[in-house]
């Protein structure tokens, strides 16, 4: 996440060119069973799909091909994150395509069409399916390294959606305030239903277990799906999911104070008051340049376009400088005093805590985009208030922040969350499939072996000096 030639990596992501469209391949699709039944795979409801039989579905095997996009994954994982590698890899079928949609932000494969998805079907299947939605304003390949690689290596089928709109101008999609974010939920449900049928076509029966998971906005989708469509899933893992509640807290109640700091209108104490953690101050200058301003203006434009119609206007910008620049008016934004219509727009996508399947939440105590005390701490209380606490486990990752890529800049102060996420996923599977409950809620300290990039156990409670 360090600046590249003076441009923050987040800007590079926003402006990165995408790879060309995939060309169906038939390598290895012989009588030996590799990619058997590929011709039977039809994604229900898709407007377009292209399938390919590939020797390795992981990022190691897909490097340099149009079947993944490293640029859209950049910054989400630490540089030395272990990934599955070696022969024979994870051979199988990949299906790329899109559902009917009226917006055109996603130019991946040259399609200029949203509601794009990827479905991966390994030859050696374990009977399960993992579904996710893209974090932030990224697209369907964003979590290939963080999530897809490992679950494919474990034998799961995998499906990911671009959420139906993406990029910094996503707020232009829809007719009413809140429509764009509401579509994220609809598209995740749509893909889950379609992927379950695709799995049945490929393997001869529906998945025995279906898990939903995600990072940031993908974590929000995980929470929402388990609240609203528990019949589709067996459980989920939420990695720092965004919290939306009709009356706050949310991004719109914490980020205006952060933007105010840019203009000298907020003190450190003001940031602490809205949830930013003491000890996270070293991360503030970077977030001030790369995250706070752009995030506040585009989400405020989504739910409250009448507040300042001129900023960001019809686009958040075309250059990195324009995109990352905050709206000066957002330094004075007060969500609590905004009209009831704004609160109703947020209420359309709000979370309730009423989960219907087991959920594990992870959150870093140094998250400087979604402060833990104004997000997952609140969501855990919401789950308890709904009487669903027995279905929830909540782990704080000491030294974790919103994106693992920042560990490479501050290895002495931060730790990646991904190893703890992988342990949490395994714990969820044991909980669902074997009735083994995960450890009680706790703060996770550094692993005993000191390998924070590759190791984390949920039993490792914070110790003095961890």
N, C-alpha and C positions, 0 to 999 in steps of 0.2 A: 504493500500500500504506500510505499515511498513515492514521492514525485518522480516522474519520468521526464527529463529535459524541462523541468520547471512546471509540468502540468500534473496535477494530482491524478492518480490512477483512476479514480471514479470518473474523471472527465474523459480519460482515454477510453473507458468502457462505453461511455455515452456516445462517443464519436467514432467508435471502431467500425471498420467495414466488416461485412459479413461474408461468409464463404458462399460459393456457388451451390446450385441445386444438386441433390443426389442423383446418381445414375444407378438404376437397379443392377445388382450384381448376382451372378449365379455360381460363383466360385464354391466348389465343394458340395453343391446341392445334389448329391448322388444317392445311390441306393443304400449307402451306409447309415442313413438316418439323419445326417447333418441337415438341419433346416427342413426336416420332413414336414409336410402339410403346409408349407409356405403359401402355396397357391390357394389354400382354403381361407386364408386370413383376409377378412373384410371388416373394416372398422365401421360399426353401425353409425349412420348419420354423417359420416365424413363427406365433405365436398370433394376432397382429393386425398389420395394416399399413394405412397410409393414404398415398396418393400424391398429389402436387400438381404441376401444371405451372406453373413460376414464371418470371418475366422475368429474375430475377437471383438466383443461389444464394449470392452472397457476403454478408458481414455488412452491406455498404453497402445492398444491395437488400433484405435481410431485416430491417433495423432496424424495430422496431415491430410485427413480425409474430410469430406463435407458432412460426416455423420456426427460431429461434435463441434464445439466452438470454444476453444480455450480462452478467447478474449472475454467471453461472457461469464467465465468462471473465475477470472482473475481477482485476487484479493480475498476470496472467500475462505481459502485454506492456506496454511503455512507452507512455506517453500518445500520443506522436507517431509511433508505428509506422506506416510506410507501408502502405496497404492498396489492393488493386485498386479502381478507381473508374471512373466514366464510362459512357457509352452505347456498346454495348448491354449492358454487364455480362456476366454468365455465365448465359444462359438454360438451362433444363433441368428435369429431374424430380427432386423430392426425395421420398424414401420414409421415413416414420417408422413405428416399430412396436416390438414386443417379442417375444421368444421365450418359450416356456413357462418359468415359474420360480415358486418358492414364496415368495419374499420380496417385500416391498412398500415399500422405502425410497424409491424414485424416484416422486415424484408429478407429474412433468412431464406436461403435457397432461391432467391429472386422472386418469391411468390407475392411479396407486398400484400400480405393477407394475415390477419390476426386469427386467434383461436388455433394456432399451430400446436402440434403435440408430437411427442416421440414415444413409441412403445417398443420395449426391448424384450425379446422372448428367448432366453437361453436354451440350448439343446438339453442341458442337464438341469431339469426344473425340480424344485423342491416342493411344489404345490402351492406356493404363496405368490402374492402380488403386492408391490409397494407403489403407492401413488403420491405424487407431490406436485406443488405449484411453484413457480419461480419466485425467488426472493426479490425484494426491492422492485425495480422496474425492469428487471432482466427477462430473459426468454427461456425457452424450454430446455436448453442444454446447460443452464447455469449451474445445476447441482450434480453434473456428471461425475466430477471428481469427489465431491463431498459425500454424495449419497449413492448414486447409481453404481459406481465401481464396486463398492463393497457388497451391496445387496445382490448384484449380479453374480459376484464370486461365491456368494452363499447359496445361489440357485434360485433366487426370486425373479419373477418377471417384474418389469419396471415401467412406469408410465409417468410422464411429466407434461404439464401444460404451460403455455405462456400467459395464462390467465385471461386471455381474450383481449387484452390491450397492454401495452408495455412502452417503455421509453418515457422520457420526461414530459411528453405531451399527452400521456394517457388520459388526463382529465378532460380532454376534448371529446372523448368517446361518450356516447349516451345522450339522452335528452334532458333528464332531470339531474340535479345535484345528487351525487352518490351512485349514479348508474354504473360508472366505470368499475368501482370497487365491488358493487353488487354482482357484476358480471364475473368477477374472479371466483366467487363462490359457485355460481351456476356452471362455469366451465369446468371446475374441479369435479363437481358432481357428474357432469356429462361425461368427462373422460373416464371417471371411475366405472360408470355403468358400461361404457363402450369397451374399456380394457378388460373387464371381467368376461365379456362375451368373446373378445378376441382370444383371451387365454383358453376359453373352452374350445374355440375353433382349432387352435394350434395343438392343444394337448388332449383333447377329447373330453374334458370335464372342467367345470368352473373352479376357480381357486378355492382351496380349502380354508385359507386365511387371507384377508386383505387388510393391509396396514396403510395408514395415511400419516404423512410426516412432512416437515418442511422447516425452513430457516426464515426468520423475520416475517415478511408477508406470507411466506409458506407456512410458518408456524401459526399465524392467524388463521389461515385456511384450515389447518389441522384442527384447531379449537372449534371453528365454526362447523366443520363437517361432523365432528363427534357430538356436537350439540344438536344439529339439525338433521343429520342423516346417519344416525348410529347403525341403522339396518344394513348399511353398505360396508361397514368396517368391523374389525375385531379389536382395534386399538390404534393408538398413535403416539408419536414423539414430537413434541413441540420445542423447537430450538429458538428461544427468544422471540416468540410470536408477538406481533404488534397488537396492542389492545385498543379496541374502539368501544366506548360506552357513550350513551346519549348525552350525559351530563359531565363527562370527564371522569377520570383522567384519560388522556390520549395524546397523540403527537401534538394536537392543536392546543393542549394546555401546558406542555413543557417547552416546545421548541420556540414559541415567541420570546420567551425570556432569554433563550440562547441567542436568538437573532438580535435582541436588544443589546446584548453584550458587545456585538460587532460595532454598534454605534455608541458605545460608551454609556448606555442607558440602563445597564444592569450590573450589579456587583456580584462577586463570588457567592455571597450569602443568598442572593436572589436565586441563583442556579441551584444551590443546595435545597432551597425551599420548595422548588418544583420537582425535585427528585434526583438531581445529578449527585453522584457519590463523591464524598470527600476522598481524596486520593486519586481521583480521575483527572485532576487538573492538567497533567502533562499531555493528555489526549485532546484537550479543548482546542488548541490552536489548529490542529489538523482538521478536526470536525468543523470548526468555524469556516474553514476554507472549502472543504469538500462535501459536507453533508447538511449542516443545519439550515443554511439559507435555501438551497434548492428543495430540500424535503418539505420545509414549512410552506413554501410558496405553491408547490404543485398539489399538495394535499389540501391546503386551504382553498385553492382554486377548484378542486373537486367537490368539496362540500359547501363552500361559501363563496361562489363566484361573484356575488354582488358586493363583497367587501371592498375589493379594489380591482375593477374590471380591466384597468390598464396594465396591471402587473400581476401575473406574467402575460396576460393577453392571449392571443391565439397561439403563441408558442412560448415555451420556457427559454428559448434561445437556440442559436445555431452554432455558436462557438463555445468553447469550454468556459471562457470568462463570463459570457452571458448566462449560460446554464447555471453555473454555480453561484452567481450573484444573488443575494437575497433581495426581496422587495422591502424597501425602507419602511413601508406602511406596516409590515408584519412585526416590526419591533414594538408596535402598540396594539397588536391584536389581542382581544380579550374574548375568548370563546364564551365565557359565562354570560356576557352581555349581548351576545349576538341573537338575532331573531329566532323565534321558535321553529321557523322553517329550516334553519340550519341544523338545529338539534334533531329535528325529524329526519333530515337527510342522513345524519350519522346513525340515528336509531335504526334505519333500514338495514345496516350492516353490523349493528352492535352485537357484542357477545353477552351471554347471560350467565355462564358458568354451569349450565345444566347439561353436562356431558353425559352421554349414554354408553360409553365404552371406556376402558382403561386408557389413561393418558399420563405420559411422563413429560414434565416440563424441565428444561434446562435454561439457566440465565446466568450470564457473567456479571459479577458484582462491579465491574468497571465498564459496563455498557454505557457509552456516551452518546448514543443515538436514541435508544429506548431505555431510559433509566429504569433499573430493576424495581425500585421502590414505587414507581408510578406505573408499572406494567405488570410483570409476573407476580410480584407480591400481592397486588390488587386482585389479579385473576385467581390466584390461589384462594383468597378470601371469598371471592364470588362462588367458586366451586364448593367451598365449605358451606356457604350460606344456602346453597341449593340442596344441601344434604347429599352431595356427591363426593365428599372427601375420600371415601374408601376406594374410589376409582382413580384417584389422583396421587402422583408422587411428584415432588418438586425439589430439584437440586440446584443449588447455587454453586457456580464454578468460580472459586477464588482466583482472581487474576484474569478472568475471561472478559473479553470485550466483544463488540457487536460483530466484527469480522476478524477471522483468524489471521488474515494476512498481516495485520499490524504487529503480530508476534515477531515477525522478522525484523522489524524496526526496533522493538523494545523487548528483546528476549529476557532481559533481567527483570522486567516489570510485569509482563503478560504471560499467559499460557493459552494455547489453542483449546477451543471447546470440542473440536471434532472427536478426539479420543474418548471424551466423556459421552458424547452423543452416540458413538458406536457401542459403548458399554450399555447405555440406556436402551438402545434398540434391542440388544440381546436380552436385557432384563425384561423388556416388554414382552418379547416372544416367550420367555420362560414363564412369565406371569399369565399370559393368555393360554398357552398351549400345555403348560405343565402345572399350573396352579401355584407356582412359586412366587410369593409376593416380593417385590423389590425392597431394598432397605428403606427405612423411614426417611422422611424429608431431612436434608442436611446440607451443609456447605462442604464441598469437596476440596480437599487439600491437594498438594502436589504428590504425585506417586512416589512410593518409597524408592524406586529405582532411578528417580530423577528424570526419566524420559518423558517430558511433558508433550512431545510431539507424537509419540506412539503409544502412550500408556495412560490409562485412567480406570479406576475401579470405583463403583458406587459405594463400596464399603469403606472407602478411604476418607473418613471424616476429617475436617480441618483440625490440624494439631498446631500447637504453638510452634511458630517458626516455619510452618508450611508455606 
